[in-house]
């Protein structure tokens, strides 16, 4: 994500929450739909290189506003900046520890 200049990267640890849909959410922002797609492809390539796994589910490539890559235990969310502010996932999971990644 950082190699493709993703911004505001954070990791939300959901393991301690009851009924969480995953163990971790990784969230980042992109400045354009082109960058959004590039970040998603980079994540898929890097995860496949390390784990030999493709996402179980992938959504959002058509609209290019929010791409979700679901690896079951880890769900990656890549947003255009205005969409990230609108959906505010960090606030929805406010009880979970959030770690921000330095740029």
Backbone as CSV, one residue per row, in Angstrom:
resi,resn,N_x,N_y,N_z,CA_x,CA_y,CA_z,C_x,C_y,C_z
1,UNK,0.825,-1.190,0.000,0.000,0.000,0.000,0.867,1.249,0.000
2,UNK,1.881,1.252,0.814,2.757,2.414,0.886,3.510,2.618,-0.419
3,UNK,3.892,1.548,-1.096,4.596,1.677,-2.370,3.750,2.373,-3.419
4,UNK,2.438,2.270,-3.308,1.516,2.913,-4.252,0.976,4.226,-3.691
5,UNK,1.636,4.728,-2.650,1.312,6.037,-2.056,-0.077,6.106,-1.416
6,UNK,-0.542,4.986,-0.875,-1.784,5.012,-0.095,-1.565,5.913,1.116
7,UNK,-2.614,6.577,1.553,-2.489,7.471,2.705,-3.409,7.020,3.833
8,UNK,-3.121,7.545,5.014,-3.947,7.281,6.202,-4.192,5.789,6.424
9,UNK,-3.134,5.004,6.364,-3.258,3.556,6.541,-3.417,3.245,8.030
10,UNK,-4.391,2.405,8.337,-4.556,1.963,9.720,-4.970,0.499,9.751
11,UNK,-4.712,-0.121,10.897,-5.091,-1.508,11.136,-5.988,-1.526,12.366
12,UNK,-7.183,-2.057,12.191,-8.129,-2.181,13.301,-8.126,-3.633,13.757
13,UNK,-7.813,-3.848,15.030,-7.763,-5.189,15.614,-9.142,-5.525,16.176
14,UNK,-9.844,-6.429,15.490,-11.209,-6.784,15.869,-11.300,-8.074,16.681
15,UNK,-10.164,-8.696,16.964,-10.177,-10.013,17.610,-10.868,-10.026,18.961
16,UNK,-10.794,-8.935,19.702,-11.370,-8.924,21.045,-12.869,-8.602,21.056
17,UNK,-13.430,-8.280,19.906,-14.843,-7.919,19.848,-15.714,-9.137,19.550
18,UNK,-16.842,-9.221,20.228,-17.794,-10.305,19.958,-18.433,-10.101,18.593
19,UNK,-18.616,-11.180,17.882,-19.298,-11.173,16.585,-18.610,-10.331,15.518
20,UNK,-17.312,-10.130,15.637,-16.584,-9.397,14.599,-16.533,-10.239,13.325
21,UNK,-16.590,-9.579,12.199,-16.626,-10.290,10.919,-15.249,-10.778,10.481
22,UNK,-14.206,-10.295,11.115,-12.838,-10.643,10.748,-11.940,-10.362,11.943
23,UNK,-10.687,-10.785,11.856,-9.730,-10.468,12.920,-9.176,-9.056,12.774
24,UNK,-8.964,-8.641,11.541,-8.374,-7.325,11.283,-9.033,-6.656,10.089
25,UNK,-9.156,-5.344,10.166,-9.453,-4.508,9.010,-8.201,-3.692,8.739
26,UNK,-7.796,-3.631,7.497,-6.729,-2.730,7.077,-7.404,-1.713,6.169
27,UNK,-7.250,-0.432,6.500,-7.945,0.625,5.775,-6.934,1.626,5.251
28,UNK,-7.138,2.061,4.005,-6.287,3.106,3.447,-7.104,3.988,2.519
29,UNK,-6.521,5.106,2.135,-7.169,6.062,1.239,-6.352,6.232,-0.030
30,UNK,-7.072,6.558,-1.105,-6.458,6.840,-2.402,-6.985,8.177,-2.899
31,UNK,-6.204,8.818,-3.758,-6.583,10.131,-4.287,-7.379,10.062,-5.585
32,UNK,-7.339,8.923,-6.266,-8.028,8.797,-7.557,-8.447,7.355,-7.765
33,UNK,-9.334,7.140,-8.738,-9.757,5.765,-9.011,-8.611,4.940,-9.597
34,UNK,-7.695,5.588,-10.314,-6.518,4.888,-10.843,-5.622,4.405,-9.702
35,UNK,-5.395,5.277,-8.734,-4.571,4.900,-7.585,-5.275,3.834,-6.753
36,UNK,-6.576,3.943,-6.613,-7.361,2.955,-5.878,-7.136,1.558,-6.460
37,UNK,-7.233,1.460,-7.769,-7.031,0.184,-8.448,-5.594,-0.311,-8.307
38,UNK,-4.632,0.596,-8.410,-3.218,0.222,-8.283,-2.904,-0.311,-6.886
39,UNK,-3.464,0.308,-5.863,-3.251,-0.152,-4.489,-3.843,-1.552,-4.313
40,UNK,-5.054,-1.755,-4.815,-5.701,-3.075,-4.700,-4.878,-4.149,-5.402
41,UNK,-4.407,-3.867,-6.602,-3.588,-4.856,-7.328,-2.295,-5.146,-6.574
42,UNK,-1.681,-4.112,-6.000,-0.443,-4.308,-5.249,-0.672,-5.183,-4.021
43,UNK,-1.783,-4.972,-3.323,-2.112,-5.802,-2.157,-2.296,-7.249,-2.589
44,UNK,-3.065,-7.463,-3.651,-3.307,-8.833,-4.124,-2.005,-9.520,-4.530
45,UNK,-1.134,-8.810,-5.231,0.141,-9.396,-5.667,1.029,-9.734,-4.476
46,UNK,1.110,-8.831,-3.509,1.983,-9.053,-2.350,1.455,-10.196,-1.474
47,UNK,0.165,-10.225,-1.229,-0.418,-11.310,-0.424,-0.233,-12.646,-1.136
48,UNK,-0.454,-12.669,-2.439,-0.281,-13.922,-3.178,1.181,-14.381,-3.141
49,UNK,2.099,-13.435,-3.259,3.527,-13.775,-3.223,3.907,-14.410,-1.881
50,UNK,3.345,-13.897,-0.803,3.697,-14.369,0.540,2.909,-15.612,0.949
51,UNK,1.598,-15.649,0.629,0.741,-16.715,1.152,0.205,-17.666,0.084
52,UNK,0.400,-17.304,-1.176,-0.129,-18.087,-2.297,-1.671,-18.142,-2.264
53,UNK,-2.295,-17.063,-1.762,-3.755,-16.994,-1.670,-4.287,-15.763,-2.391
54,UNK,-5.413,-15.957,-3.048,-6.170,-14.855,-3.616,-7.265,-14.480,-2.633
55,UNK,-7.849,-13.291,-2.761,-8.951,-12.938,-1.860,-10.117,-13.914,-2.005
56,UNK,-10.769,-14.206,-0.891,-11.953,-15.046,-0.907,-13.080,-14.308,-1.636
57,UNK,-13.187,-13.011,-1.391,-14.149,-12.131,-2.056,-13.449,-10.829,-2.416
58,UNK,-13.902,-10.203,-3.486,-13.397,-8.900,-3.894,-14.580,-8.105,-4.437
59,UNK,-14.716,-6.867,-3.973,-15.843,-6.047,-4.409,-15.390,-4.618,-4.652
60,UNK,-16.139,-3.920,-5.501,-15.950,-2.493,-5.677,-15.126,-2.058,-6.871
61,UNK,-14.618,-2.992,-7.643,-13.770,-2.602,-8.780,-14.552,-1.862,-9.864
62,UNK,-15.837,-2.133,-9.992,-16.638,-1.470,-11.024,-16.881,0.001,-10.681
63,UNK,-17.272,0.269,-9.442,-17.576,1.648,-9.037,-16.332,2.484,-8.775
64,UNK,-15.249,1.822,-8.368,-13.972,2.475,-8.089,-14.091,3.630,-7.097
65,UNK,-14.792,3.355,-6.013,-14.877,4.303,-4.907,-14.391,3.668,-3.606
66,UNK,-14.618,2.351,-3.502,-14.250,1.588,-2.304,-14.024,0.158,-2.763
67,UNK,-12.785,-0.297,-2.695,-12.477,-1.682,-3.052,-12.255,-2.462,-1.758
68,UNK,-12.915,-3.598,-1.668,-12.811,-4.471,-0.509,-12.172,-5.780,-0.963
69,UNK,-11.117,-6.191,-0.273,-10.450,-7.467,-0.521,-10.588,-8.297,0.759
70,UNK,-11.342,-9.372,0.685,-11.643,-10.180,1.862,-10.776,-11.436,1.865
71,UNK,-9.842,-11.475,2.813,-8.988,-12.649,3.005,-9.445,-13.442,4.237
72,UNK,-10.677,-13.316,4.628,-11.344,-13.963,5.753,-10.845,-13.414,7.086
73,UNK,-9.612,-13.702,7.483,-9.088,-13.193,8.753,-8.711,-11.720,8.672
74,UNK,-8.402,-11.262,7.470,-8.031,-9.867,7.237,-8.872,-9.348,6.081
75,UNK,-9.512,-8.206,6.302,-10.277,-7.554,5.244,-9.621,-6.207,4.956
76,UNK,-9.288,-5.996,3.691,-8.621,-4.767,3.265,-9.657,-3.855,2.620
77,UNK,-9.699,-2.618,3.072,-10.610,-1.606,2.532,-9.761,-0.483,1.947
78,UNK,-9.971,-0.177,0.681,-9.257,0.917,0.035,-10.318,1.890,-0.473
79,UNK,-10.288,3.093,0.062,-11.323,4.090,-0.216,-10.770,5.283,-0.984
80,UNK,-11.627,5.893,-1.802,-11.366,7.271,-2.188,-11.587,8.091,-0.929
81,UNK,-10.837,9.172,-0.767,-10.847,9.908,0.505,-12.240,10.337,0.954
82,UNK,-13.057,10.865,0.047,-14.381,11.340,0.457,-15.287,10.185,0.883
83,UNK,-15.147,9.036,0.260,-15.950,7.870,0.644,-15.518,7.333,2.000
84,UNK,-14.237,7.387,2.279,-13.762,6.930,3.590,-14.332,7.799,4.701
85,UNK,-14.355,9.099,4.480,-14.932,10.002,5.474,-16.422,9.727,5.650
86,UNK,-17.113,9.453,4.557,-18.555,9.208,4.612,-18.884,7.935,5.401
87,UNK,-18.172,6.835,5.105,-18.473,5.564,5.760,-17.860,5.442,7.153
88,UNK,-16.762,6.105,7.418,-16.151,6.202,8.753,-16.077,4.864,9.490
89,UNK,-15.442,3.868,8.875,-15.342,2.543,9.490,-14.633,2.578,10.836
90,UNK,-13.664,3.469,10.970,-12.944,3.560,12.242,-13.907,3.895,13.382
91,UNK,-14.915,4.694,13.098,-15.889,5.062,14.129,-16.872,3.926,14.411
92,UNK,-17.213,3.143,13.381,-18.122,2.016,13.577,-17.538,0.972,14.513
93,UNK,-16.229,0.813,14.467,-15.537,-0.172,15.305,-14.737,0.555,16.375
94,UNK,-15.347,1.544,17.011,-14.671,2.407,17.981,-14.118,1.701,19.194
95,UNK,-14.657,0.527,19.533,-14.167,-0.210,20.706,-12.881,-0.967,20.412
96,UNK,-12.527,-1.105,19.163,-11.358,-1.895,18.772,-10.101,-1.024,18.760
97,UNK,-8.971,-1.633,19.142,-7.704,-0.896,19.059,-7.369,-0.583,17.589
98,UNK,-6.915,0.644,17.347,-6.539,1.062,15.987,-5.066,1.474,16.020
99,UNK,-4.318,0.918,15.055,-2.891,1.280,14.923,-2.734,1.991,13.589
100,UNK,-2.216,3.213,13.634,-1.972,3.977,12.425,-0.561,3.722,11.930
101,UNK,-0.409,3.522,10.642,0.875,3.219,10.029,1.523,4.528,9.573
102,UNK,2.754,4.727,9.972,3.488,5.933,9.584,3.714,5.963,8.087
103,UNK,3.607,7.153,7.497,3.842,7.282,6.050,5.311,7.418,5.756
